[in-house]
Amino acid sequence: AMAARTSRLVVLVLGLLALADAGIGSPTTRPRKIRRLPRTRRIVTHDVPTYRDVGVGKRVLIVTTASLPWLTGTAINPLLRAAHLATTRDVTLMLPWVEPGKDQEKVYGTTPNRKETTASEKNNNDDGSTNNNNNPTAVTSFATREAHARYVLEWLATDGGLPEAASHLRIAFYDAKLHPPHNSLYPMGETCEMFDERTPVARYALTEAQDEHVPWVPSAVVLEEPEHLNWYAYRDGDRSAWRRFDNVVGVAHTNYARYALTERALPWPLGELVHPVAGPLKAVAALCFARWMCNAHCHRVIKLSATLPRLSNYDVVCNVHGVRDAFLAVGDDKAATTPFLTELFFSSAEDEAYEETLKRKTTKPRTNSSSGGIEALDDDDKDDSPAVVAHLAIADNRAEHLTAGAYFVGKMLWQKGLDRLCELLAKTSRDYYAGALPGGRFDVVGDGPDRAAIEARFRKAKVDARFLGCRDHALCTSYRVLVNPSVTEVLCTTVAEALAMGKWVIVPAHPSNEFFAQFPTCLTYRSAAEFARCYSRAISHEPPPLPRSLRYQLTWEAATRRFCAAAVSTHAIRRADQFAAYAHTRLGRGPLGDLIRSVAGAGPAIGRQSAYVKRARRKADQQAAKAPQEASTESPDTTTTRASTTTPADVSKEADRKTTPVAA
């Protein structure tokens, strides 16, 4: 027994010694520290980095939030972008379809494409001249989607000057409804869900023979205003995820956070009291929702200017807009007859040599020649030297392209900065010109929900201005100066159009105008005194012509090149953005999604998307059930006509169908 106990004690002691040697169990020894390598940041993604673009030969779907004849930037710019991409790609432009009725009248009824000059407008100008608006009144109501598509494509072929692109472009529609508080169109029902390998999509062309009604799946998607398209949209799980397509590019047009900051939540005067608190809260909410939508549905987000806040983890700043050839043609015609042309092509010695000859020849009466209607000189005074001919052409045509006066063009909304414009014009006329604006009356072109209040503000401030209503900007060729005081714009399209037409442009020094600051005819101001100085200089001097390099920057060819370069992405999608898409596509389903949308600001009319889809499907099923009944109740004459045009192949197919048993 003693030996056994001794042996166990020895084993225990040896075990303790072994543990102590290994550094385990001894209170006086500590485990040896292991030096770890620096921890690298791991990027958790749901996909691998891939190369995405909108290259030549791809199927491209462009979805926008407005359509002609609504003359707004989100209607014209996506259309022209689609037209220039359609020359080398299979492009479908998806437009909002508004049912005929009050909504269509509100959206299109007050925004004609071209306005016909009436008798009361012929003497509208102070000098008795007639405005160049002798075009027929545009169609503002459409009974069918096909008619709307034909109108847009015909406008593109005629007014847009792109007949070849119009023959290649296809147009599809999604249901939309007007939201009066925001004066915007929001999608109703399925949009993203329409494009799969089984669902036929109606795509309309310039002629009925080119229309298609077959499944069509895009390889690249361009979402014009991605936050607007997804805020209150219908969601149905993975089918509603835009990123299921290879490349999704969002183009941010509007600073919704800025609009929310200036928008009154309640009517006056209660709205003025709660605005200091409600305005910032609405702006923060709008920005958070915009970031959610962009991160959840886009591979790349293109911001038109640096004035926009960060919208996603995949932002890039690039101006991808251009102007129509009609505006560039106006600028080219004006540059060809401007006084600056003589300084470019003729030396001072040649000018002095021909000065007396030109003075004598331009004062003599001339008669129309028999060839082409060009005025001819007498035989004794005729001088066919190139310099004299060029000088005579400039002298004859210069008066046609002289401009005068200033104007503003845009939607009549307070967010466009019209209150600030009223203050600047009033201060300029009162403090510097004894109550009269230099250059005469100021014209305001456009229409909108705030027009009556804006007119009242101008009258109260005693600003000499007249409101001409809505008309195409391409017809405003007689003005010399465009004034745009807005700081809520991301990139003002009318400013680019005015620069292309060879006008002076007066804009505030703001990040949204950085692209335009490189043009010599763009004048920026930071105070009321600088505005008055710019206004006086521009109104009293003809603008110089643009250099060719800057003119090219305004074309849609250059804009399309910039867009294709900015749309390229090679990054992987983050796990957080994957979860954002999952949450949005799941929370928006069913009655719960309808409730969330309605409470979030859409209201029951637009928020009940799931109920709208159910009604649309029920209506489609009823129409499908009625189709066989209508076919069976056809008149005998129709049956006889069909029988007379039936081919032997059809007869054999009908016999096979009758003899083949059909399952119940």
C-alpha positions as CSV (number, residue, x, y, z in Angstrom):
1,A,0.0,0.0,0.0
2,M,2.8,2.3,0.9
3,A,4.6,1.6,-2.4
4,A,1.4,2.2,-4.4
5,R,0.8,5.6,-2.7
6,T,4.5,6.6,-3.3
7,S,4.3,5.7,-7.0
8,R,1.2,7.7,-7.5
9,L,2.8,10.7,-5.8
10,V,5.9,10.4,-8.0
11,V,3.7,10.3,-11.1
12,L,1.8,13.4,-9.9
13,V,5.0,15.3,-9.3
14,L,6.4,14.4,-12.7
15,G,3.2,15.5,-14.3
16,L,3.3,18.9,-12.5
17,L,6.9,19.3,-13.6
18,A,6.0,18.6,-17.2
19,L,3.2,21.1,-17.2
20,A,5.5,23.8,-15.6
21,D,8.1,23.2,-18.3
22,A,5.4,23.7,-21.0
23,G,4.3,27.0,-19.4
24,I,0.8,25.8,-18.6
25,G,-0.8,25.9,-15.2
26,S,2.1,27.8,-13.5
27,P,1.0,31.2,-12.1
28,T,4.5,32.6,-12.5
29,T,4.8,31.9,-16.3
30,R,2.8,33.6,-19.1
31,P,2.2,32.3,-22.6
32,R,4.6,33.6,-25.1
33,K,3.1,36.4,-27.3
34,I,2.8,35.7,-31.0
35,R,3.4,38.7,-33.2
36,R,0.5,38.9,-35.7
37,L,0.6,40.4,-39.2
38,P,-1.2,43.6,-39.9
39,R,-4.9,42.9,-40.5
40,T,-6.0,43.6,-44.0
41,R,-9.5,45.1,-44.7
42,R,-11.6,42.4,-46.3
43,I,-14.2,43.5,-48.9
44,V,-17.2,41.3,-48.6
45,T,-19.2,41.2,-51.8
46,H,-21.9,39.2,-53.5
47,D,-20.2,39.2,-56.8
48,V,-16.7,39.5,-58.3
49,P,-15.3,42.6,-60.1
50,T,-16.4,42.5,-63.7
51,Y,-16.1,44.9,-66.6
52,R,-19.5,46.6,-67.4
53,D,-20.2,49.1,-70.2
54,V,-22.7,50.1,-72.7
55,G,-20.6,49.1,-75.7
56,V,-21.5,48.9,-79.4
57,G,-23.9,46.2,-80.3
58,K,-25.5,45.8,-76.8
59,R,-29.2,45.9,-76.0
60,V,-29.7,49.1,-74.0
61,L,-32.9,50.1,-72.1
62,I,-33.3,53.8,-71.1
63,V,-36.0,54.5,-68.6
64,T,-37.0,58.1,-67.9
65,T,-39.6,60.0,-65.8
66,A,-41.1,62.4,-68.4
67,S,-42.0,62.5,-72.1
68,L,-42.8,64.9,-74.9
69,P,-44.8,67.0,-75.4
70,W,-43.7,68.0,-71.9
71,L,-40.7,70.2,-72.6
72,T,-38.6,69.4,-69.6
73,G,-35.0,68.2,-69.3
74,T,-35.9,64.6,-68.3
75,A,-38.0,64.3,-71.4
76,I,-35.7,65.7,-74.1
77,N,-32.2,64.7,-72.8
78,P,-33.0,60.9,-72.4
79,L,-34.7,60.9,-75.9
80,L,-31.6,62.5,-77.6
81,R,-29.2,60.2,-75.7
82,A,-31.2,57.2,-76.8
83,A,-31.3,58.5,-80.4
84,H,-27.5,58.8,-80.5
85,L,-26.9,55.4,-78.9
86,A,-29.4,53.8,-81.3
87,T,-27.2,54.3,-84.3
88,T,-24.9,51.5,-83.1
89,R,-27.0,49.7,-80.5
90,D,-30.4,48.1,-80.0
91,V,-32.0,50.8,-77.9
92,T,-35.4,50.9,-76.3
93,L,-36.6,54.1,-74.6
94,M,-39.2,53.5,-71.9
95,L,-41.6,56.4,-71.3
96,P,-44.4,57.0,-68.8
97,W,-47.9,56.5,-70.1
98,V,-50.6,58.7,-68.6
99,E,-54.2,57.6,-69.2
100,P,-56.3,60.0,-71.2
101,G,-58.2,62.4,-68.9
102,K,-57.4,65.0,-66.3
103,D,-53.8,63.8,-65.6
104,Q,-52.9,63.9,-69.3
105,E,-54.4,67.3,-69.7
106,K,-52.4,68.6,-66.6
107,V,-49.1,67.1,-67.8
108,Y,-49.3,67.8,-71.6
109,G,-52.2,70.3,-72.0
110,T,-50.2,73.3,-70.8
111,T,-46.9,72.4,-72.4
112,P,-47.2,72.6,-76.2
113,N,-44.3,71.6,-78.3
114,R,-44.7,74.6,-80.7
115,K,-47.0,77.5,-80.1
116,E,-48.9,79.2,-83.0
117,T,-48.7,83.0,-83.1
118,T,-52.0,84.6,-82.5
119,A,-53.2,88.0,-83.5
120,S,-52.7,89.4,-80.0
121,E,-49.1,88.1,-79.9
122,K,-48.1,89.7,-83.2
123,N,-47.7,93.1,-81.6
124,N,-46.4,91.8,-78.3
125,N,-42.9,93.2,-78.9
126,D,-42.2,96.8,-78.2
127,D,-41.0,97.3,-81.7
128,G,-44.1,95.7,-83.3
129,S,-42.1,92.7,-84.6
130,T,-43.6,89.3,-84.7
131,N,-42.3,86.4,-82.7
132,N,-41.1,83.4,-84.8
133,N,-43.8,81.0,-83.6
134,N,-45.5,80.3,-86.9
135,N,-45.6,76.6,-86.4
136,P,-48.7,74.5,-85.9
137,T,-50.0,73.7,-82.5
138,A,-48.7,70.5,-81.1
139,V,-50.9,67.5,-80.2
140,T,-51.3,67.4,-76.5
141,S,-53.6,64.4,-76.0
142,F,-53.1,60.8,-76.9
143,A,-55.7,58.1,-77.0
144,T,-53.3,55.2,-77.4
145,R,-49.7,54.4,-76.6
146,E,-49.0,53.8,-80.2
147,A,-50.1,57.4,-81.0
148,H,-47.9,58.8,-78.3
149,A,-44.9,56.8,-79.6
150,R,-45.4,58.0,-83.1
151,Y,-45.6,61.6,-81.9
152,V,-42.3,61.3,-80.1
153,L,-40.5,59.6,-82.9
154,E,-41.8,62.1,-85.5
155,W,-40.6,65.0,-83.3
156,L,-37.2,63.3,-83.1
157,A,-37.1,63.0,-86.9
158,T,-38.3,66.6,-87.6
159,D,-37.6,69.0,-84.8
160,G,-34.7,66.8,-83.4
161,G,-33.1,66.6,-86.9
162,L,-32.3,62.8,-86.5
163,P,-34.5,60.9,-89.0
164,E,-32.1,58.0,-89.2
165,A,-31.9,57.6,-85.4
166,A,-35.7,57.8,-85.3
167,S,-36.0,54.8,-87.6
168,H,-33.8,52.7,-85.4
169,L,-35.2,53.7,-82.0
170,R,-37.9,51.7,-80.3
171,I,-40.3,53.0,-77.6
172,A,-42.0,51.1,-74.8
173,F,-44.2,52.4,-72.0
174,Y,-44.9,51.9,-68.3
175,D,-48.0,53.0,-66.5
176,A,-47.6,56.3,-64.6
177,K,-49.7,58.6,-62.5
178,L,-49.4,62.3,-61.7
179,H,-48.6,63.2,-58.1
180,P,-50.0,66.8,-57.7
181,P,-48.0,67.8,-54.6
182,H,-44.7,67.0,-56.4
183,N,-46.0,67.8,-59.9
184,S,-44.2,64.6,-61.0
185,L,-45.0,61.3,-62.7
186,Y,-44.4,58.1,-60.7
187,P,-44.4,54.6,-62.1
188,M,-47.5,52.5,-61.4
189,G,-47.3,48.7,-61.6
190,E,-44.6,46.6,-63.2
191,T,-41.6,48.2,-64.8
192,C,-38.5,46.1,-64.3
193,E,-40.6,42.9,-64.1
194,M,-41.7,43.4,-67.8
195,F,-38.3,42.3,-69.2
196,D,-37.7,38.6,-69.1
197,E,-37.5,35.8,-71.5
198,R,-41.2,34.9,-71.4
199,T,-43.1,38.2,-71.2
200,P,-43.8,39.9,-74.6
201,V,-43.0,43.7,-74.6
202,A,-44.7,46.1,-77.0
203,R,-42.0,48.2,-78.6
204,Y,-43.2,50.8,-81.1
205,A,-41.3,52.2,-84.1
206,L,-41.7,55.0,-86.5
207,T,-43.9,52.9,-88.8
208,E,-46.5,50.3,-87.8
209,A,-44.7,47.7,-89.9
210,Q,-41.7,47.9,-87.6
211,D,-43.6,47.5,-84.3
212,E,-42.5,44.5,-82.2
213,H,-44.4,42.5,-79.5
214,V,-41.9,39.9,-78.4
215,P,-39.8,39.2,-75.3
216,W,-36.8,41.5,-75.1
217,V,-34.1,41.4,-72.4
218,P,-31.6,44.3,-72.1
219,S,-27.9,43.8,-71.3
220,A,-27.6,47.4,-70.0
221,V,-30.1,49.7,-68.3
222,V,-29.9,53.5,-68.0
223,L,-32.2,54.8,-65.2
224,E,-32.7,58.5,-65.7
225,E,-33.3,59.7,-62.1
226,P,-32.9,56.3,-60.4
227,E,-34.2,57.6,-57.0
228,H,-37.3,59.0,-58.6
229,L,-38.1,55.7,-60.5
230,N,-37.7,53.5,-57.4
231,W,-39.1,55.6,-54.5
232,Y,-42.7,54.4,-54.8
233,A,-42.3,51.7,-57.4
234,Y,-44.0,48.3,-57.3
235,R,-41.7,45.6,-55.8
236,D,-42.0,41.8,-56.2
237,G,-38.8,40.2,-54.8
238,D,-35.9,39.4,-57.1
239,R,-37.9,40.2,-60.2
240,S,-37.9,43.8,-59.1
241,A,-34.1,44.0,-58.7
242,W,-32.7,46.2,-61.5
243,R,-29.2,44.8,-60.9
244,R,-30.2,41.4,-62.2
245,F,-29.2,43.0,-65.6
246,D,-25.5,43.1,-66.5
247,N,-25.0,46.9,-66.1
248,V,-27.3,49.5,-64.5
249,V,-26.3,53.1,-64.9
250,G,-28.1,55.9,-63.0
251,V,-28.1,59.5,-64.2
252,A,-29.0,62.0,-61.4
253,H,-30.8,65.0,-62.9
254,T,-32.4,66.6,-59.8
255,N,-31.2,67.7,-56.4
256,Y,-34.2,66.4,-54.5
257,A,-32.7,67.2,-51.1
258,R,-32.5,70.9,-52.1
259,Y,-36.1,70.9,-53.4
260,A,-37.3,69.3,-50.1
261,L,-35.4,72.0,-48.2
262,T,-37.2,74.8,-49.9
263,E,-40.6,73.1,-50.2
264,R,-43.3,74.1,-47.7
265,A,-44.9,71.1,-45.9
266,L,-48.1,73.0,-45.1
267,P,-50.1,75.9,-46.6
268,W,-49.2,79.5,-45.6
269,P,-49.0,80.8,-42.8
270,L,-48.7,77.5,-41.0
271,G,-46.1,76.3,-43.5
272,E,-43.9,79.3,-42.7
273,L,-44.0,78.5,-39.0
274,V,-43.0,74.9,-39.2
275,H,-40.6,75.2,-42.2
276,P,-37.5,75.9,-40.1
277,V,-37.9,72.5,-38.5
278,A,-39.8,70.5,-41.2
279,G,-37.6,71.7,-44.1
280,P,-34.2,70.3,-42.9
281,L,-35.9,67.1,-41.8
282,K,-37.5,66.6,-45.2
283,A,-34.1,67.3,-46.9
284,V,-32.4,64.7,-44.7
285,A,-35.1,62.1,-45.4
286,A,-34.9,62.8,-49.2
287,L,-31.2,62.4,-49.2
288,C,-31.3,59.1,-47.2
289,F,-33.9,57.7,-49.5
290,A,-32.0,58.7,-52.6
291,R,-28.8,57.0,-51.3
292,W,-30.8,53.9,-50.5
293,M,-32.3,53.7,-54.0
294,C,-29.0,54.4,-55.8
295,N,-27.0,51.9,-53.7
296,A,-29.6,49.2,-54.1
297,H,-30.2,49.3,-57.8
298,C,-27.2,50.8,-59.7
299,H,-23.7,49.7,-60.6
300,R,-22.7,53.3,-61.5
301,V,-24.3,56.7,-60.7
302,I,-23.4,59.6,-63.0
303,K,-23.9,63.1,-61.3
304,L,-24.2,65.9,-63.9
305,S,-22.4,68.3,-61.6
306,A,-20.6,68.5,-58.2
307,T,-23.6,70.3,-56.7
308,L,-25.2,67.0,-55.9
309,P,-24.3,65.3,-52.6
310,R,-22.9,61.8,-52.5
311,L,-25.7,59.5,-53.8
312,S,-24.0,56.1,-53.8
313,N,-20.7,54.3,-53.4
314,Y,-20.3,54.3,-57.1
315,D,-20.6,58.0,-58.0
316,V,-18.8,59.8,-60.8
317,V,-19.2,63.5,-61.9
318,C,-19.6,64.1,-65.6
319,N,-21.8,66.3,-67.8
320,V,-23.4,63.8,-70.2
321,H,-25.9,66.2,-71.8
322,G,-25.8,68.0,-75.1
323,V,-28.0,70.3,-77.1
324,R,-30.0,69.8,-80.2
325,D,-28.6,70.7,-83.6
326,A,-31.3,73.3,-84.0
327,F,-29.7,75.4,-81.2
328,L,-26.2,74.9,-82.7
329,A,-27.5,76.0,-86.2
330,V,-28.8,79.3,-84.7
331,G,-25.4,79.9,-83.2
332,D,-23.6,79.1,-86.5
333,D,-25.9,81.4,-88.5
334,K,-25.3,84.2,-86.0
335,A,-21.5,83.6,-86.0
336,A,-21.4,83.7,-89.8
337,T,-22.8,87.2,-89.9
338,T,-21.4,88.7,-86.6
339,P,-19.0,91.7,-86.8
340,F,-16.3,89.5,-85.2
341,L,-16.0,87.6,-88.5
342,T,-14.3,90.6,-90.3
343,E,-11.6,90.6,-87.6
344,L,-11.0,86.9,-88.1
345,F,-10.8,86.8,-91.9
346,F,-9.8,90.3,-93.0
347,S,-6.8,92.4,-92.0
348,S,-7.0,96.1,-91.1
349,A,-5.3,97.1,-94.4
350,E,-8.0,95.3,-96.4
351,D,-10.7,96.9,-94.3
352,E,-9.3,100.3,-95.0
353,A,-8.9,99.7,-98.7
354,Y,-12.5,98.6,-99.1
355,E,-14.0,101.0,-96.6
356,E,-15.0,103.7,-99.0
357,T,-16.2,101.1,-101.6
358,L,-18.4,99.3,-99.1
359,K,-19.8,102.6,-97.9
360,R,-20.7,103.7,-101.4
361,K,-22.1,100.3,-102.5
362,T,-24.2,99.6,-99.3
363,T,-25.9,103.1,-99.6
364,K,-26.9,102.7,-103.3
365,P,-30.4,101.2,-104.0
366,R,-30.2,97.7,-105.3
367,T,-32.7,95.4,-107.1
368,N,-33.3,91.7,-106.7
369,S,-31.4,89.7,-109.2
370,S,-33.1,87.1,-111.3
371,S,-31.0,84.2,-109.9
372,G,-31.7,83.2,-106.3
373,G,-33.1,86.6,-105.1
374,I,-29.6,88.0,-104.2
375,E,-29.5,91.7,-104.5
376,A,-27.3,92.9,-107.3
377,L,-25.3,96.1,-107.9
378,D,-25.3,98.2,-111.0
379,D,-22.8,97.2,-113.6
380,D,-20.8,100.4,-113.1
381,D,-20.4,99.8,-109.3
382,K,-20.0,96.0,-109.4
383,D,-16.8,94.7,-107.7
384,D,-16.5,90.9,-107.6
385,S,-13.5,90.8,-105.3
386,P,-13.9,88.1,-102.5
387,A,-13.4,90.6,-99.7
388,V,-16.0,93.0,-101.0
389,V,-18.5,90.2,-101.6
390,A,-18.0,88.9,-98.1
391,H,-18.3,92.3,-96.5
392,L,-21.5,93.0,-98.5
393,A,-23.0,89.7,-97.3
394,I,-22.2,90.6,-93.7
395,A,-23.7,94.0,-94.1
396,D,-26.9,92.7,-95.7
397,N,-27.4,89.9,-93.1
398,R,-26.1,91.5,-90.0
399,A,-29.4,93.2,-89.1
400,E,-31.2,89.8,-89.4
401,H,-29.2,88.3,-86.6
402,L,-28.9,91.3,-84.2
403,T,-30.4,90.5,-80.8
404,A,-31.8,92.6,-78.0
405,G,-33.4,92.1,-74.6
406,A,-33.1,89.5,-71.8
407,Y,-35.3,86.6,-70.7
408,F,-35.7,83.6,-68.5
409,V,-37.1,80.3,-69.7
410,G,-38.1,77.4,-67.4
411,K,-40.9,75.9,-65.3
412,M,-42.7,78.4,-63.1
413,L,-41.6,77.1,-59.7
414,W,-40.2,79.0,-56.8
415,Q,-37.4,76.4,-56.6
416,K,-36.1,77.8,-59.9
417,G,-34.9,80.9,-58.0
418,L,-37.6,83.3,-59.5
419,D,-37.9,85.1,-56.1
420,R,-34.2,85.8,-56.2
421,L,-34.5,86.9,-59.9
422,C,-37.2,89.4,-59.0
423,E,-35.0,90.9,-56.2
424,L,-32.0,91.2,-58.5
425,L,-34.0,92.9,-61.3
426,A,-35.7,95.2,-58.9
427,K,-32.4,96.2,-57.3
428,T,-30.7,96.7,-60.6
429,S,-33.4,99.0,-62.0
430,R,-33.9,100.9,-58.7
431,D,-30.3,101.5,-57.6
432,Y,-28.5,101.8,-60.9
433,Y,-30.9,102.8,-63.7
434,A,-33.5,105.1,-62.0
435,G,-36.3,102.6,-62.1
436,A,-35.9,101.3,-65.7
437,L,-34.2,98.1,-66.7
438,P,-31.5,98.5,-69.4
439,G,-32.5,97.0,-72.6
440,G,-36.2,97.3,-72.0
441,R,-38.7,94.8,-70.7
442,F,-37.7,91.5,-69.2
443,D,-39.5,88.4,-70.6
444,V,-40.4,85.3,-68.6
445,V,-41.0,82.2,-70.8
446,G,-42.6,79.1,-69.2
447,D,-45.6,77.9,-67.3
448,G,-46.2,76.0,-64.0
449,P,-48.2,75.8,-60.8
450,D,-46.6,78.9,-59.2
451,R,-47.1,81.2,-62.2
452,A,-49.8,83.3,-60.6
453,A,-47.9,83.9,-57.4
454,I,-44.7,84.7,-59.4
455,E,-46.5,87.3,-61.5
456,A,-47.9,88.9,-58.4
457,R,-44.4,89.1,-56.9
458,F,-43.0,90.8,-60.0
459,R,-45.9,93.3,-60.0
460,K,-45.4,94.1,-56.4
461,A,-41.7,94.7,-56.9
462,K,-42.5,96.9,-59.9
463,V,-40.3,94.9,-62.3
464,D,-41.0,95.6,-65.9
465,A,-41.6,92.0,-67.0
466,R,-44.1,90.2,-69.1
467,F,-45.0,86.5,-68.9
468,L,-45.3,84.8,-72.4
469,G,-46.3,81.3,-71.4
470,C,-44.8,78.1,-72.6
471,R,-42.9,77.9,-75.9
472,D,-40.0,76.0,-77.4
473,H,-36.7,77.5,-76.5
474,A,-35.4,77.0,-80.0
475,L,-37.9,79.7,-81.1
476,C,-36.4,82.3,-78.7
477,T,-33.8,83.5,-81.2
478,S,-34.2,87.3,-80.9
479,Y,-33.0,87.6,-77.3
480,R,-29.4,88.6,-76.4
481,V,-29.2,87.6,-72.7
482,L,-30.5,84.6,-70.8
483,V,-30.6,85.0,-67.0
484,N,-30.9,81.8,-64.9
485,P,-30.7,82.5,-61.1
486,S,-31.4,78.9,-60.0
487,V,-29.1,77.2,-57.5
488,T,-31.3,74.0,-57.2
489,E,-30.5,72.8,-60.7
490,V,-28.0,70.1,-61.2
491,L,-27.2,71.1,-64.7
492,C,-29.5,73.6,-66.4
493,T,-30.3,72.5,-70.0
494,T,-31.5,75.9,-71.0
495,V,-28.1,77.5,-70.2
496,A,-26.4,75.1,-72.6
497,E,-29.0,75.8,-75.2
498,A,-28.5,79.5,-74.9
499,L,-24.7,79.2,-75.2
500,A,-25.2,77.1,-78.3
501,M,-27.4,79.8,-79.8
502,G,-24.6,82.4,-79.2
503,K,-26.2,84.3,-76.4
504,W,-24.9,85.8,-73.2
505,V,-25.7,83.8,-70.1
506,I,-25.8,85.2,-66.6
507,V,-25.7,82.6,-63.8
508,P,-24.7,82.6,-60.2
509,A,-21.2,81.3,-59.2
510,H,-22.3,77.8,-58.2
511,P,-21.0,74.3,-58.6
512,S,-23.9,73.5,-61.0
513,N,-22.4,76.1,-63.4
514,E,-18.8,75.0,-63.3
515,F,-19.1,73.3,-66.8
516,F,-20.4,76.6,-68.3
517,A,-17.8,78.8,-66.7
518,Q,-15.2,77.9,-69.4
519,F,-17.3,79.6,-72.1
520,P,-16.5,83.2,-72.9
521,T,-20.2,84.2,-73.1
522,C,-21.0,82.9,-69.6
523,L,-21.0,85.6,-66.9
524,T,-21.1,84.7,-63.2
525,Y,-22.1,86.8,-60.2
526,R,-21.8,86.5,-56.5
527,S,-23.7,89.6,-55.4
528,A,-26.4,92.0,-56.5
529,A,-23.7,94.5,-57.6
530,E,-21.9,91.9,-59.7
531,F,-25.3,90.9,-61.3
532,A,-26.0,94.5,-62.3
533,R,-22.5,94.8,-63.8
534,C,-22.9,91.6,-65.8
535,Y,-26.4,92.6,-66.9
536,S,-25.3,96.0,-68.1
537,R,-22.4,94.6,-70.0
538,A,-24.3,91.8,-71.7
539,I,-27.4,93.8,-72.6
540,S,-25.3,96.5,-74.4
541,H,-22.8,94.2,-76.4
542,E,-23.3,91.5,-78.9
543,P,-21.8,88.2,-77.7
544,P,-18.7,86.9,-79.5
545,P,-18.9,83.6,-81.4
546,L,-17.8,80.4,-79.7
547,P,-14.5,78.7,-80.6
548,R,-15.0,75.3,-82.4
549,S,-13.5,73.4,-79.5
550,L,-16.0,74.8,-77.0
551,R,-18.9,74.4,-79.5
552,Y,-18.1,70.7,-79.9
553,Q,-18.4,70.3,-76.1
554,L,-22.1,71.2,-76.4
555,T,-22.9,68.6,-79.1
556,W,-24.6,65.3,-78.4
557,E,-21.7,63.5,-80.1
558,A,-19.3,64.7,-77.4
559,A,-21.9,64.1,-74.7
560,T,-22.4,60.5,-75.9
561,R,-18.7,59.9,-75.8
562,R,-18.5,61.2,-72.2
563,F,-21.5,59.1,-71.2
564,C,-20.0,55.8,-72.6
565,A,-16.7,56.5,-70.8
566,A,-18.4,57.4,-67.5
567,A,-20.7,54.3,-67.6
568,V,-17.8,51.9,-67.5
569,S,-17.4,50.2,-64.1
570,T,-15.2,47.4,-62.8
571,H,-15.9,47.4,-59.1
572,A,-17.7,44.7,-57.1
573,I,-20.9,45.4,-55.2
574,R,-20.6,45.7,-51.5
575,R,-22.5,43.4,-49.1
576,A,-24.3,46.4,-47.5
577,D,-25.6,47.4,-50.9
578,Q,-26.8,43.9,-51.6
579,F,-28.7,44.0,-48.3
580,A,-30.2,47.4,-49.3
581,A,-31.6,45.9,-52.5
582,Y,-32.9,42.8,-50.7
583,A,-34.7,45.0,-48.1
584,H,-36.3,47.3,-50.7
585,T,-37.5,44.5,-52.9
586,R,-39.0,42.6,-49.9
587,L,-40.5,45.4,-47.9
588,G,-42.3,46.7,-50.9
589,R,-44.4,43.6,-51.5
590,G,-48.0,43.1,-50.8
591,P,-50.2,45.2,-48.4
592,L,-47.3,46.0,-46.2
593,G,-45.5,47.6,-49.1
594,D,-48.6,49.6,-50.0
595,L,-48.9,50.9,-46.4
596,I,-45.2,51.9,-46.2
597,R,-45.4,53.8,-49.6
598,S,-48.6,55.5,-48.6
599,V,-47.2,56.7,-45.3
600,A,-43.9,57.7,-46.8
601,G,-45.5,60.4,-48.9
602,A,-47.0,58.7,-52.0
603,G,-50.5,58.7,-50.6
604,P,-53.1,56.0,-51.3
605,A,-53.4,56.9,-55.0
606,I,-49.7,56.0,-55.8
607,G,-48.7,54.1,-52.7
608,R,-51.1,51.1,-53.4
609,Q,-49.0,49.6,-56.1
610,S,-49.7,45.9,-55.2
611,A,-53.5,46.6,-55.4
612,Y,-53.0,48.3,-58.7
613,V,-51.2,45.3,-60.1
614,K,-53.9,43.0,-58.9
615,R,-56.6,45.1,-60.6
616,A,-54.6,45.2,-63.8
617,R,-54.1,41.4,-63.9
618,R,-57.8,40.9,-63.1
619,K,-58.8,43.2,-66.0
620,A,-56.4,41.4,-68.4
621,D,-57.9,38.0,-67.4
622,Q,-61.4,39.3,-68.0
623,Q,-60.4,40.6,-71.4
624,A,-58.8,37.3,-72.3
625,A,-62.0,35.5,-71.3
626,K,-64.1,37.8,-73.4
627,A,-62.0,37.3,-76.5
628,P,-63.3,33.8,-77.4
629,Q,-66.9,34.9,-76.8
630,E,-66.5,37.8,-79.2
631,A,-65.0,35.5,-81.8
632,S,-67.9,33.1,-81.5
633,T,-70.5,35.9,-81.9
634,E,-69.1,37.3,-85.1
635,S,-71.5,38.2,-87.9
636,P,-72.1,35.8,-90.8
637,D,-70.6,38.4,-93.2
638,T,-67.4,38.4,-91.3
639,T,-67.4,34.6,-91.2
640,T,-68.0,34.4,-94.9
641,T,-65.2,36.9,-95.6
642,R,-62.8,34.9,-93.5
643,A,-63.7,31.7,-95.2
644,S,-63.2,33.2,-98.6
645,T,-59.6,34.2,-97.6
646,T,-58.7,30.9,-96.0
647,T,-55.8,29.0,-97.5
648,P,-55.7,25.2,-97.9
649,A,-53.0,25.1,-95.2
650,D,-55.4,26.8,-92.8
651,V,-58.1,24.4,-93.7
652,S,-55.9,21.4,-93.0
653,K,-54.8,22.9,-89.6
654,E,-58.5,23.5,-88.7
655,A,-59.4,19.9,-89.5
656,D,-56.5,18.7,-87.4
657,R,-57.6,20.8,-84.6
658,K,-61.2,19.5,-84.7
659,T,-60.1,15.9,-84.8
660,T,-57.5,16.3,-82.0
661,P,-59.0,15.8,-78.5
662,V,-58.5,18.8,-76.2
663,A,-58.1,18.5,-72.5
664,A,-60.6,20.2,-70.3
